Amino acid sequence: MPSIDVPAAGSLRRRALWAGAWNVLSLLASQVMRLGGNLIIARILVPEMFGIMVIATTVSVLLHLLSDVGLRQNIIQSQRGEDPLFLNTAWTVQILRGFALFGLTLLLALGSWLTQQADLWPVGSTYADPQLPLVLAVTGVSAIIYGLQSTKMDIAVRTLQQKRVVLIDLASQLVGLVVMLVIGYYTRSIWSLVAAGLVAALTSTVLGHIAMHGPANRLQWDRTALAELVSYGRWILLSSMVGVLAMYGDRMWFGASMTVAELGVYSIAVLILGSIQTGLLKVVGAVALPSFSEAARSGDNERLKRLYYRFRLLVDLVMLFACGGFLTASPLLIGWMYDHRYAGAGDMLAILSLSFFTLRYALANQVWLALGLTKYQAADNIIRVLTLWTALPLLLAVGGTQWAIWGVALHTFPTLVLVVYVNRKLGMFSLKRELMVLPMLGAGALCGMLLTHLFNWL
């Protein structure tokens, strides 16, 4: 079967630089739209609505990750990643998965309604809110929409031809933002948040089919392609199944232990931190995984090692500076951006920002994926979920939600043992390199303190 004709684009270094530049542009523009829109909608809606939406979004993402078999990562890493038969098989699997997820969401919505009728949740908790079941059901439609997304997007990421991918992402966010603000202004209801997500997903999917280069997807089924997808994706599936419990375990526990308003305030801290961290990881993943995979496919381990160290230096400097800066400047940031109802998010954000310290090691996961060592990513997530789900109930019982937030911030630190172990086996660990970047943490903290004192002085 012939492969898709991908335009030549020069050296890996040149393509990686351009892909990185486009993704940084996307990150900046995306954060301006996301945070700007949140600032406006937070003044239109009440905190309780954000609390409900946190649970609905968590359920949606949870189901997606529980069934994630790494289709995009497989397309990027595989030798057959440009074979139309392989791509169409992956697309068919993706569609089937989307409909299955929608069905599961409807079942969860029904279960939510039944438990409310039976008064199983504490009065005033987010899970007891009467709007939650219907919000869950409607939000689930996004699973079908995302299931129809074109693999042309994956090919563009694989070959580091990402200009159109970035523009489509930004266009879908902009359309979703406009929908959220217009509906929010006229209805003052949670449905503005729900509609924004669905419209953004639909815009991204449609543009992916009509605006990207390459042959159109069609339903096909090839057993050899399916066997490769299963072989590569089985560890990613396990990793995602346990990883989702680590990524969203805090909201699962807090949904029963916080009031709707408290969870809404917590969601603001999570939104700000999550939007920045997700954006940074998106930039790293969009450039690092294709670059590492191309080097791995060539069998040049020294080239792969050099690429890893170059990426690590930049990622470490950015992440450590952000960690220190948010640690000292978060209360100022929240006080400047939001009204008094959300003041508590400042201290929460400061504590949660400690997760930047370990987030920089996500780059090691990209190397493992490029080398097909997906079992280590699964082990990483198993450590996270065991730590979080052991720490949270203990901390909630001993010190309440304040102590539990510290558990959320620090639960990823035990994974550093695994990172050091695996990277030493791969010849990609240097204690000198690990230590030489640590002063950037202090530099970020100092900048945050100076900014806070300057603002208070003015």
C-alpha positions as a Markdown table, in Angstrom:
| # | Residue | x | y | z |
|---|---|---|---|---|
| 1 | Met | 0.0 | 0.0 | 0.0 |
| 2 | Pro | 1.6 | 3.4 | -1.0 |
| 3 | Ser | 2.1 | 5.9 | 1.7 |
| 4 | Ile | 0.7 | 9.4 | 1.8 |
| 5 | Asp | 2.8 | 11.9 | -0.1 |
| 6 | Val | 4.1 | 14.4 | 2.5 |
| 7 | Pro | 5.8 | 17.5 | 1.2 |
| 8 | Ala | 9.6 | 17.7 | 1.8 |
| 9 | Ala | 10.3 | 20.2 | 4.5 |
| 10 | Gly | 14.1 | 20.3 | 5.0 |
| 11 | Ser | 16.1 | 19.1 | 8.0 |
| 12 | Leu | 14.6 | 17.8 | 11.2 |
| 13 | Arg | 16.2 | 20.8 | 13.1 |
| 14 | Arg | 14.5 | 23.3 | 10.7 |
| 15 | Arg | 11.1 | 21.6 | 10.9 |
| 16 | Ala | 11.3 | 21.3 | 14.7 |
| 17 | Leu | 12.1 | 25.0 | 15.0 |
| 18 | Trp | 9.2 | 26.0 | 12.8 |
| 19 | Ala | 6.9 | 23.6 | 14.6 |
| 20 | Gly | 8.0 | 24.9 | 17.9 |
| 21 | Ala | 7.5 | 28.5 | 16.8 |
| 22 | Trp | 4.0 | 27.8 | 15.6 |
| 23 | Asn | 3.1 | 26.0 | 18.8 |
| 24 | Val | 4.5 | 28.7 | 21.0 |
| 25 | Leu | 2.4 | 31.2 | 19.1 |
| 26 | Ser | -0.6 | 28.9 | 19.6 |
| 27 | Leu | 0.1 | 28.7 | 23.3 |
| 28 | Leu | 0.3 | 32.5 | 23.7 |
| 29 | Ala | -2.8 | 33.2 | 21.7 |
| 30 | Ser | -4.7 | 30.3 | 23.3 |
| 31 | Gln | -3.9 | 31.5 | 26.8 |
| 32 | Val | -5.0 | 35.0 | 26.0 |
| 33 | Met | -8.3 | 33.7 | 24.7 |
| 34 | Arg | -8.8 | 31.1 | 27.5 |
| 35 | Leu | -7.9 | 33.4 | 30.4 |
| 36 | Gly | -9.6 | 36.5 | 28.9 |
| 37 | Gly | -12.8 | 34.6 | 28.3 |
| 38 | Asn | -12.7 | 33.1 | 31.8 |
| 39 | Leu | -12.2 | 36.5 | 33.3 |
| 40 | Ile | -15.3 | 37.8 | 31.5 |
| 41 | Ile | -17.5 | 34.7 | 32.0 |
| 42 | Ala | -16.6 | 34.5 | 35.7 |
| 43 | Arg | -18.2 | 37.9 | 36.2 |
| 44 | Ile | -21.3 | 36.8 | 34.3 |
| 45 | Leu | -21.8 | 33.4 | 35.9 |
| 46 | Val | -21.7 | 32.3 | 39.6 |
| 47 | Pro | -19.0 | 30.0 | 41.1 |
| 48 | Glu | -21.5 | 27.1 | 41.4 |
| 49 | Met | -21.7 | 26.8 | 37.7 |
| 50 | Phe | -18.0 | 26.3 | 37.4 |
| 51 | Gly | -18.2 | 23.6 | 40.0 |
| 52 | Ile | -20.7 | 21.6 | 38.1 |
| 53 | Met | -18.8 | 22.1 | 34.9 |
| 54 | Val | -15.6 | 20.8 | 36.6 |
| 55 | Ile | -17.4 | 17.5 | 37.3 |
| 56 | Ala | -18.9 | 17.2 | 33.7 |
| 57 | Thr | -15.5 | 18.0 | 32.1 |
| 58 | Thr | -13.7 | 15.6 | 34.4 |
| 59 | Val | -16.1 | 12.8 | 33.5 |
| 60 | Ser | -15.7 | 13.5 | 29.8 |
| 61 | Val | -11.9 | 13.5 | 30.0 |
| 62 | Leu | -11.9 | 10.5 | 32.3 |
| 63 | Leu | -13.8 | 8.4 | 29.8 |
| 64 | His | -11.5 | 9.5 | 27.0 |
| 65 | Leu | -8.4 | 8.6 | 28.9 |
| 66 | Leu | -9.8 | 5.4 | 30.2 |
| 67 | Ser | -10.1 | 4.2 | 26.6 |
| 68 | Asp | -7.0 | 5.9 | 25.2 |
| 69 | Val | -5.0 | 3.5 | 23.1 |
| 70 | Gly | -2.5 | 6.1 | 21.8 |
| 71 | Leu | -3.8 | 6.4 | 18.2 |
| 72 | Arg | -2.0 | 9.7 | 17.6 |
| 73 | Gln | 1.2 | 8.6 | 19.3 |
| 74 | Asn | 1.1 | 5.4 | 17.3 |
| 75 | Ile | 0.7 | 7.2 | 14.0 |
| 76 | Ile | 3.6 | 9.5 | 14.9 |
| 77 | Gln | 5.9 | 6.7 | 16.0 |
| 78 | Ser | 5.1 | 3.9 | 13.6 |
| 79 | Gln | 6.9 | 3.0 | 10.4 |
| 80 | Arg | 3.5 | 2.7 | 8.8 |
| 81 | Gly | 2.4 | 6.1 | 10.0 |
| 82 | Glu | 1.8 | 7.4 | 6.5 |
| 83 | Asp | 0.1 | 4.3 | 5.1 |
| 84 | Pro | -3.5 | 5.1 | 4.1 |
| 85 | Leu | -4.7 | 1.6 | 5.1 |
| 86 | Phe | -3.1 | 2.0 | 8.5 |
| 87 | Leu | -4.6 | 5.5 | 9.0 |
| 88 | Asn | -8.1 | 4.5 | 7.9 |
| 89 | Thr | -8.0 | 1.6 | 10.3 |
| 90 | Ala | -7.0 | 3.9 | 13.1 |
| 91 | Trp | -9.8 | 6.3 | 12.1 |
| 92 | Thr | -12.4 | 3.5 | 12.1 |
| 93 | Val | -11.3 | 2.5 | 15.6 |
| 94 | Gln | -11.5 | 6.1 | 16.7 |
| 95 | Ile | -15.1 | 6.5 | 15.5 |
| 96 | Leu | -16.2 | 3.3 | 17.2 |
| 97 | Arg | -14.6 | 4.5 | 20.4 |
| 98 | Gly | -16.4 | 7.9 | 20.2 |
| 99 | Phe | -19.8 | 6.3 | 20.0 |
| 100 | Ala | -18.9 | 3.9 | 22.8 |
| 101 | Leu | -17.9 | 6.8 | 25.0 |
| 102 | Phe | -21.1 | 8.7 | 24.3 |
| 103 | Gly | -23.1 | 5.6 | 25.4 |
| 104 | Leu | -21.1 | 5.4 | 28.6 |
| 105 | Thr | -21.6 | 9.1 | 29.3 |
| 106 | Leu | -25.4 | 8.6 | 29.0 |
| 107 | Leu | -25.2 | 5.7 | 31.5 |
| 108 | Leu | -23.2 | 7.8 | 34.0 |
| 109 | Ala | -25.8 | 10.6 | 33.6 |
| 110 | Leu | -28.5 | 8.2 | 34.4 |
| 111 | Gly | -26.6 | 6.9 | 37.3 |
| 112 | Ser | -26.1 | 10.4 | 38.6 |
| 113 | Trp | -29.8 | 11.1 | 38.4 |
| 114 | Leu | -30.7 | 7.9 | 40.2 |
| 115 | Thr | -28.3 | 8.5 | 43.0 |
| 116 | Gln | -29.7 | 12.0 | 43.5 |
| 117 | Gln | -33.2 | 10.6 | 43.6 |
| 118 | Ala | -32.0 | 8.2 | 46.3 |
| 119 | Asp | -30.4 | 11.1 | 48.3 |
| 120 | Leu | -27.0 | 9.3 | 48.3 |
| 121 | Trp | -24.9 | 12.5 | 48.2 |
| 122 | Pro | -24.4 | 15.1 | 51.0 |
| 123 | Val | -26.8 | 18.1 | 50.7 |
| 124 | Gly | -25.0 | 21.0 | 49.0 |
| 125 | Ser | -22.3 | 18.9 | 47.4 |
| 126 | Thr | -21.6 | 19.1 | 43.7 |
| 127 | Tyr | -22.7 | 15.6 | 43.0 |
| 128 | Ala | -26.2 | 16.5 | 44.5 |
| 129 | Asp | -26.8 | 19.4 | 42.1 |
| 130 | Pro | -29.9 | 18.7 | 40.0 |
| 131 | Gln | -28.4 | 20.2 | 36.9 |
| 132 | Leu | -25.5 | 17.7 | 36.8 |
| 133 | Pro | -27.1 | 14.7 | 35.1 |
| 134 | Leu | -28.4 | 16.7 | 32.0 |
| 135 | Val | -25.1 | 18.6 | 31.7 |
| 136 | Leu | -23.3 | 15.3 | 31.7 |
| 137 | Ala | -25.5 | 13.8 | 29.0 |
| 138 | Val | -25.2 | 16.8 | 26.7 |
| 139 | Thr | -21.4 | 17.2 | 27.2 |
| 140 | Gly | -21.0 | 13.5 | 26.1 |
| 141 | Val | -21.9 | 14.4 | 22.5 |
| 142 | Ser | -18.3 | 15.8 | 22.2 |
| 143 | Ala | -17.1 | 12.1 | 22.2 |
| 144 | Ile | -18.8 | 11.5 | 18.9 |
| 145 | Ile | -17.5 | 14.7 | 17.4 |
| 146 | Tyr | -13.9 | 14.1 | 18.4 |
| 147 | Gly | -14.2 | 10.5 | 17.2 |
| 148 | Leu | -14.7 | 11.8 | 13.7 |
| 149 | Gln | -11.6 | 14.0 | 13.6 |
| 150 | Ser | -9.4 | 13.5 | 10.6 |
| 151 | Thr | -6.0 | 11.7 | 10.8 |
| 152 | Lys | -4.6 | 14.4 | 8.5 |
| 153 | Met | -4.0 | 16.3 | 11.7 |
| 154 | Asp | -1.9 | 13.4 | 13.1 |
| 155 | Ile | 0.2 | 13.3 | 9.9 |
| 156 | Ala | 0.8 | 17.0 | 10.1 |
| 157 | Val | 2.1 | 16.6 | 13.7 |
| 158 | Arg | 4.2 | 13.5 | 12.7 |
| 159 | Thr | 6.0 | 15.4 | 9.9 |
| 160 | Leu | 6.3 | 18.7 | 11.9 |
| 161 | Gln | 4.1 | 20.5 | 9.3 |
| 162 | Gln | 2.0 | 22.1 | 12.0 |
| 163 | Lys | 1.0 | 25.5 | 10.8 |
| 164 | Arg | -2.5 | 24.5 | 9.8 |
| 165 | Val | -3.0 | 22.4 | 12.9 |
| 166 | Val | -2.2 | 25.4 | 15.0 |
| 167 | Leu | -4.5 | 27.7 | 13.0 |
| 168 | Ile | -7.4 | 25.2 | 13.3 |
| 169 | Asp | -6.9 | 24.9 | 17.0 |
| 170 | Leu | -7.0 | 28.6 | 17.4 |
| 171 | Ala | -10.0 | 29.0 | 15.2 |
| 172 | Ser | -12.0 | 26.4 | 17.1 |
| 173 | Gln | -11.1 | 28.1 | 20.4 |
| 174 | Leu | -12.1 | 31.5 | 19.1 |
| 175 | Val | -15.5 | 30.2 | 17.8 |
| 176 | Gly | -16.1 | 28.4 | 21.2 |
| 177 | Leu | -15.2 | 31.6 | 23.1 |
| 178 | Val | -17.6 | 33.7 | 21.1 |
| 179 | Val | -20.4 | 31.2 | 21.6 |
| 180 | Met | -19.7 | 31.0 | 25.4 |
| 181 | Leu | -19.7 | 34.8 | 25.8 |
| 182 | Val | -22.8 | 35.5 | 23.7 |
| 183 | Ile | -24.9 | 32.7 | 25.2 |
| 184 | Gly | -23.6 | 33.5 | 28.7 |
| 185 | Tyr | -24.5 | 37.2 | 28.4 |
| 186 | Tyr | -28.0 | 36.5 | 27.3 |
| 187 | Thr | -28.9 | 33.4 | 29.4 |
| 188 | Arg | -26.6 | 33.7 | 32.5 |
| 189 | Ser | -26.6 | 29.9 | 32.5 |
| 190 | Ile | -24.3 | 27.0 | 32.6 |
| 191 | Trp | -25.3 | 26.0 | 29.1 |
| 192 | Ser | -23.0 | 28.7 | 27.7 |
| 193 | Leu | -20.1 | 26.6 | 28.9 |
| 194 | Val | -21.5 | 23.4 | 27.6 |
| 195 | Ala | -22.3 | 24.9 | 24.1 |
| 196 | Ala | -18.8 | 26.4 | 23.9 |
| 197 | Gly | -17.2 | 23.0 | 24.2 |
| 198 | Leu | -19.4 | 21.3 | 21.7 |
| 199 | Val | -19.1 | 24.1 | 19.1 |
| 200 | Ala | -15.3 | 24.2 | 19.5 |
| 201 | Ala | -15.1 | 20.5 | 19.0 |
| 202 | Leu | -17.3 | 20.6 | 15.9 |
| 203 | Thr | -15.3 | 23.5 | 14.4 |
| 204 | Ser | -12.0 | 21.6 | 14.9 |
| 205 | Thr | -13.3 | 18.4 | 13.4 |
| 206 | Val | -14.9 | 20.0 | 10.3 |
| 207 | Leu | -11.8 | 22.2 | 9.6 |
| 208 | Gly | -9.5 | 19.1 | 10.1 |
| 209 | His | -11.3 | 17.4 | 7.2 |
| 210 | Ile | -11.6 | 20.3 | 4.8 |
| 211 | Ala | -8.6 | 22.5 | 5.5 |
| 212 | Met | -5.8 | 19.9 | 5.8 |
| 213 | His | -3.8 | 18.4 | 3.0 |
| 214 | Gly | -4.0 | 14.7 | 2.2 |
| 215 | Pro | -6.6 | 12.1 | 1.1 |
| 216 | Ala | -9.9 | 11.9 | 2.9 |
| 217 | Asn | -10.4 | 9.3 | 5.5 |
| 218 | Arg | -12.8 | 6.4 | 4.9 |
| 219 | Leu | -13.9 | 3.4 | 6.9 |
| 220 | Gln | -11.4 | 0.5 | 6.4 |
| 221 | Trp | -10.3 | -2.5 | 8.5 |
| 222 | Asp | -6.9 | -4.1 | 8.2 |
| 223 | Arg | -6.0 | -6.9 | 10.7 |
| 224 | Thr | -2.2 | -6.2 | 10.5 |
| 225 | Ala | -2.8 | -2.5 | 11.2 |
| 226 | Leu | -5.1 | -3.3 | 14.0 |
| 227 | Ala | -2.6 | -5.8 | 15.5 |
| 228 | Glu | 0.1 | -3.0 | 15.5 |
| 229 | Leu | -2.4 | -0.5 | 17.1 |
| 230 | Val | -3.2 | -3.0 | 19.8 |
| 231 | Ser | 0.4 | -4.0 | 20.4 |
| 232 | Tyr | 1.6 | -0.4 | 20.8 |
| 233 | Gly | -1.6 | 0.8 | 22.5 |
| 234 | Arg | -2.0 | -1.8 | 25.2 |
| 235 | Trp | 0.4 | -0.2 | 27.6 |
| 236 | Ile | -0.9 | 3.3 | 26.8 |
| 237 | Leu | -4.4 | 2.0 | 27.5 |
| 238 | Leu | -3.2 | 0.8 | 31.0 |
| 239 | Ser | -1.3 | 4.1 | 31.5 |
| 240 | Ser | -4.4 | 6.1 | 30.6 |
| 241 | Met | -6.7 | 4.0 | 32.7 |
| 242 | Val | -4.6 | 4.6 | 35.9 |
| 243 | Gly | -3.4 | 8.0 | 34.8 |
| 244 | Val | -6.8 | 9.5 | 34.7 |
| 245 | Leu | -7.4 | 8.6 | 38.3 |
| 246 | Ala | -4.2 | 10.5 | 39.1 |
| 247 | Met | -5.0 | 13.5 | 36.9 |
| 248 | Tyr | -8.6 | 13.9 | 38.1 |
| 249 | Gly | -8.6 | 12.1 | 41.4 |
| 250 | Asp | -8.6 | 15.5 | 43.2 |
| 251 | Arg | -11.9 | 16.5 | 41.6 |
| 252 | Met | -13.5 | 13.1 | 42.3 |
| 253 | Trp | -12.7 | 13.4 | 46.0 |
| 254 | Phe | -13.4 | 17.1 | 46.3 |
| 255 | Gly | -16.7 | 16.7 | 44.5 |
| 256 | Ala | -18.0 | 15.0 | 47.7 |
| 257 | Ser | -16.0 | 16.9 | 50.3 |
| 258 | Met | -16.4 | 20.5 | 49.0 |
| 259 | Thr | -19.5 | 22.6 | 48.4 |
| 260 | Val | -20.4 | 23.6 | 44.9 |
| 261 | Ala | -19.1 | 27.1 | 45.5 |
| 262 | Glu | -15.8 | 25.9 | 47.0 |
| 263 | Leu | -15.2 | 23.5 | 44.1 |
| 264 | Gly | -15.9 | 26.4 | 41.8 |
| 265 | Val | -13.2 | 28.5 | 43.4 |
| 266 | Tyr | -10.8 | 25.5 | 43.3 |
| 267 | Ser | -11.7 | 25.1 | 39.6 |
| 268 | Ile | -10.4 | 28.6 | 38.9 |
| 269 | Ala | -6.9 | 27.7 | 40.4 |
| 270 | Val | -7.0 | 24.4 | 38.5 |
| 271 | Leu | -8.1 | 26.2 | 35.3 |
| 272 | Ile | -5.2 | 28.7 | 35.4 |
| 273 | Leu | -2.6 | 26.2 | 36.3 |
| 274 | Gly | -4.0 | 23.5 | 33.9 |
| 275 | Ser | -4.3 | 25.9 | 30.9 |
| 276 | Ile | -0.6 | 26.9 | 31.3 |
| 277 | Gln | 0.7 | 23.4 | 32.0 |
| 278 | Thr | -1.5 | 21.8 | 29.2 |
| 279 | Gly | -0.3 | 24.4 | 26.8 |
| 280 | Leu | 3.4 | 23.8 | 27.7 |
| 281 | Leu | 2.9 | 20.1 | 27.4 |
| 282 | Lys | 1.2 | 20.5 | 24.1 |
| 283 | Val | 4.1 | 22.5 | 22.7 |
| 284 | Val | 6.6 | 20.0 | 24.1 |
| 285 | Gly | 4.6 | 17.0 | 22.8 |
| 286 | Ala | 4.0 | 18.5 | 19.3 |
| 287 | Val | 7.7 | 19.1 | 18.7 |
| 288 | Ala | 9.5 | 16.6 | 20.9 |
| 289 | Leu | 7.7 | 13.3 | 20.1 |
| 290 | Pro | 7.9 | 13.7 | 16.3 |
| 291 | Ser | 11.6 | 14.7 | 16.6 |
| 292 | Phe | 12.4 | 11.9 | 18.9 |
| 293 | Ser | 10.4 | 9.4 | 16.8 |
| 294 | Glu | 12.2 | 10.4 | 13.6 |
| 295 | Ala | 15.6 | 9.9 | 15.4 |
| 296 | Ala | 14.5 | 6.6 | 16.9 |
| 297 | Arg | 13.3 | 5.3 | 13.5 |
| 298 | Ser | 16.7 | 6.0 | 12.0 |
| 299 | Gly | 18.4 | 4.0 | 14.8 |
| 300 | Asp | 20.8 | 6.8 | 15.7 |
| 301 | Asn | 20.8 | 6.7 | 19.5 |
| 302 | Glu | 23.4 | 9.4 | 19.9 |
| 303 | Arg | 21.3 | 11.8 | 17.8 |
| 304 | Leu | 18.3 | 11.0 | 20.0 |
| 305 | Lys | 20.3 | 11.7 | 23.2 |
| 306 | Arg | 21.5 | 15.0 | 21.9 |
| 307 | Leu | 18.0 | 16.0 | 21.0 |
| 308 | Tyr | 16.7 | 15.0 | 24.4 |
| 309 | Tyr | 19.4 | 17.1 | 26.2 |
| 310 | Arg | 18.7 | 20.2 | 24.1 |
| 311 | Phe | 14.9 | 20.0 | 24.8 |
| 312 | Arg | 15.5 | 19.3 | 28.5 |
| 313 | Leu | 17.6 | 22.4 | 29.0 |
| 314 | Leu | 14.9 | 24.6 | 27.6 |
| 315 | Val | 12.0 | 22.8 | 29.3 |
| 316 | Asp | 13.8 | 22.8 | 32.7 |
| 317 | Leu | 14.4 | 26.6 | 32.5 |
| 318 | Val | 10.8 | 27.4 | 31.7 |
| 319 | Met | 9.2 | 25.0 | 34.1 |
| 320 | Leu | 11.4 | 25.8 | 37.1 |
| 321 | Phe | 11.0 | 29.6 | 36.6 |
| 322 | Ala | 7.2 | 29.1 | 36.3 |
| 323 | Cys | 7.2 | 27.0 | 39.5 |
| 324 | Gly | 9.0 | 29.7 | 41.5 |
| 325 | Gly | 7.0 | 32.6 | 40.0 |
| 326 | Phe | 3.6 | 31.1 | 40.7 |
| 327 | Leu | 4.7 | 30.0 | 44.2 |
| 328 | Thr | 5.1 | 33.6 | 45.3 |
| 329 | Ala | 2.9 | 35.6 | 43.0 |
| 330 | Ser | -0.3 | 33.5 | 42.8 |
| 331 | Pro | -2.3 | 35.5 | 45.4 |
| 332 | Leu | -1.5 | 38.7 | 43.5 |
| 333 | Leu | -2.5 | 37.1 | 40.2 |
| 334 | Ile | -5.9 | 35.9 | 41.5 |
| 335 | Gly | -6.6 | 39.2 | 43.3 |
| 336 | Trp | -5.8 | 41.2 | 40.1 |
| 337 | Met | -7.8 | 39.0 | 37.8 |
| 338 | Tyr | -10.9 | 38.0 | 39.8 |
| 339 | Asp | -13.3 | 39.6 | 42.3 |
| 340 | His | -13.4 | 38.7 | 46.1 |
| 341 | Arg | -15.5 | 35.6 | 45.6 |
| 342 | Tyr | -12.5 | 33.8 | 44.1 |
| 343 | Ala | -9.8 | 35.1 | 46.5 |
| 344 | Gly | -9.2 | 31.7 | 48.0 |
| 345 | Ala | -8.0 | 30.4 | 44.6 |
| 346 | Gly | -4.7 | 32.4 | 45.2 |
| 347 | Asp | -3.4 | 30.3 | 48.0 |
| 348 | Met | -4.6 | 27.1 | 46.2 |
| 349 | Leu | -2.8 | 28.1 | 43.0 |
| 350 | Ala | 0.4 | 28.8 | 44.9 |
| 351 | Ile | 0.4 | 25.3 | 46.4 |
| 352 | Leu | -0.6 | 23.6 | 43.2 |
| 353 | Ser | 2.2 | 25.3 | 41.3 |
| 354 | Leu | 4.8 | 23.0 | 43.0 |
| 355 | Ser | 3.7 | 20.4 | 40.3 |
| 356 | Phe | 5.7 | 22.4 | 37.8 |
| 357 | Phe | 8.9 | 20.9 | 39.4 |
| 358 | Thr | 8.0 | 17.4 | 38.2 |
| 359 | Leu | 6.1 | 18.4 | 35.1 |
| 360 | Arg | 9.4 | 19.0 | 33.3 |
| 361 | Tyr | 10.1 | 15.3 | 33.4 |
| 362 | Ala | 7.2 | 14.7 | 31.0 |
| 363 | Leu | 9.8 | 15.0 | 28.3 |
| 364 | Ala | 11.3 | 11.7 | 29.4 |
| 365 | Asn | 7.9 | 10.1 | 28.7 |
| 366 | Gln | 8.2 | 11.4 | 25.1 |
| 367 | Val | 11.5 | 9.6 | 24.7 |
| 368 | Trp | 9.9 | 6.4 | 26.1 |
| 369 | Leu | 7.0 | 6.7 | 23.6 |
| 370 | Ala | 9.4 | 7.3 | 20.7 |
| 371 | Leu | 11.3 | 4.1 | 21.6 |
| 372 | Gly | 8.2 | 2.1 | 22.0 |
| 373 | Leu | 8.8 | 1.7 | 25.8 |
| 374 | Thr | 5.2 | 2.5 | 26.7 |
| 375 | Lys | 5.3 | 0.2 | 29.7 |
| 376 | Tyr | 7.3 | 2.8 | 31.6 |
| 377 | Gln | 4.7 | 5.4 | 31.0 |
| 378 | Ala | 2.2 | 3.0 | 32.5 |
| 379 | Ala | 4.4 | 2.5 | 35.5 |
| 380 | Asp | 4.8 | 6.3 | 35.9 |
| 381 | Asn | 1.0 | 6.7 | 36.1 |
| 382 | Ile | 0.6 | 3.7 | 38.4 |
| 383 | Ile | 2.9 | 5.4 | 40.9 |
| 384 | Arg | 0.9 | 8.6 | 40.6 |
| 385 | Val | -2.4 | 7.1 | 41.2 |
| 386 | Leu | -1.2 | 5.0 | 44.2 |
| 387 | Thr | 0.3 | 8.1 | 45.8 |
| 388 | Leu | -2.7 | 10.3 | 45.2 |
| 389 | Trp | -5.4 | 7.9 | 46.2 |
| 390 | Thr | -3.5 | 6.9 | 49.4 |
| 391 | Ala | -2.7 | 10.5 | 50.4 |
| 392 | Leu | -6.0 | 12.2 | 49.7 |
| 393 | Pro | -8.3 | 10.3 | 52.0 |
| 394 | Leu | -5.7 | 10.4 | 54.8 |
| 395 | Leu | -5.1 | 14.2 | 54.4 |
| 396 | Leu | -8.9 | 14.9 | 54.1 |
| 397 | Ala | -9.5 | 13.0 | 57.3 |
| 398 | Val | -6.6 | 14.6 | 59.2 |
| 399 | Gly | -6.5 | 18.2 | 57.9 |
| 400 | Gly | -9.4 | 18.7 | 55.5 |
| 401 | Thr | -9.3 | 20.1 | 52.0 |
| 402 | Gln | -6.4 | 22.5 | 52.8 |
| 403 | Trp | -4.1 | 19.6 | 53.6 |
| 404 | Ala | -5.5 | 17.6 | 50.7 |
| 405 | Ile | -4.5 | 20.3 | 48.2 |
| 406 | Trp | -0.9 | 19.8 | 49.4 |
| 407 | Gly | -1.3 | 16.2 | 48.5 |
| 408 | Val | -2.4 | 17.0 | 45.0 |
| 409 | Ala | 0.6 | 19.3 | 44.5 |
| 410 | Leu | 3.2 | 16.8 | 45.7 |
| 411 | His | 1.8 | 13.4 | 44.6 |
| 412 | Thr | 3.9 | 13.3 | 41.5 |
| 413 | Phe | 7.3 | 13.5 | 43.3 |
| 414 | Pro | 7.7 | 9.8 | 43.8 |
| 415 | Thr | 7.7 | 9.3 | 40.0 |
| 416 | Leu | 11.2 | 10.8 | 40.0 |
| 417 | Val | 12.6 | 7.5 | 41.2 |
| 418 | Leu | 11.3 | 5.8 | 38.0 |
| 419 | Val | 12.5 | 8.6 | 35.7 |
| 420 | Val | 16.1 | 8.4 | 37.1 |
| 421 | Tyr | 16.1 | 4.6 | 36.9 |
| 422 | Val | 14.8 | 4.4 | 33.3 |
| 423 | Asn | 16.9 | 7.3 | 32.0 |
| 424 | Arg | 20.1 | 5.8 | 33.5 |
| 425 | Lys | 19.3 | 2.6 | 31.6 |
| 426 | Leu | 19.0 | 4.6 | 28.4 |
| 427 | Gly | 22.2 | 6.6 | 29.1 |
| 428 | Met | 20.2 | 9.9 | 29.3 |
| 429 | Phe | 20.7 | 10.9 | 32.9 |
| 430 | Ser | 23.3 | 13.4 | 34.2 |
| 431 | Leu | 23.3 | 14.6 | 37.8 |
| 432 | Lys | 25.3 | 17.7 | 36.8 |
| 433 | Arg | 22.6 | 18.7 | 34.3 |
| 434 | Glu | 19.9 | 18.1 | 36.9 |
| 435 | Leu | 21.6 | 20.3 | 39.5 |
| 436 | Met | 22.8 | 23.2 | 37.2 |
| 437 | Val | 19.2 | 24.3 | 36.3 |
| 438 | Leu | 17.9 | 24.4 | 39.9 |
| 439 | Pro | 18.8 | 28.1 | 40.5 |
| 440 | Met | 16.1 | 29.0 | 38.0 |
| 441 | Leu | 13.5 | 28.0 | 40.6 |
| 442 | Gly | 14.9 | 30.7 | 43.0 |
| 443 | Ala | 15.0 | 33.2 | 40.1 |
| 444 | Gly | 11.3 | 32.6 | 39.5 |
| 445 | Ala | 10.4 | 32.9 | 43.2 |
| 446 | Leu | 12.4 | 36.2 | 43.5 |
| 447 | Cys | 10.7 | 37.7 | 40.4 |
| 448 | Gly | 7.3 | 36.8 | 41.9 |
| 449 | Met | 8.2 | 38.4 | 45.2 |
| 450 | Leu | 9.4 | 41.6 | 43.5 |
| 451 | Leu | 6.3 | 41.8 | 41.4 |
| 452 | Thr | 4.1 | 41.4 | 44.5 |
| 453 | His | 6.0 | 44.1 | 46.5 |
| 454 | Leu | 5.9 | 46.4 | 43.5 |
| 455 | Phe | 2.2 | 46.0 | 43.0 |
| 456 | Asn | 1.5 | 46.5 | 46.7 |
| 457 | Trp | 3.7 | 49.6 | 46.8 |
| 458 | Leu | 1.9 | 51.1 | 43.8 |
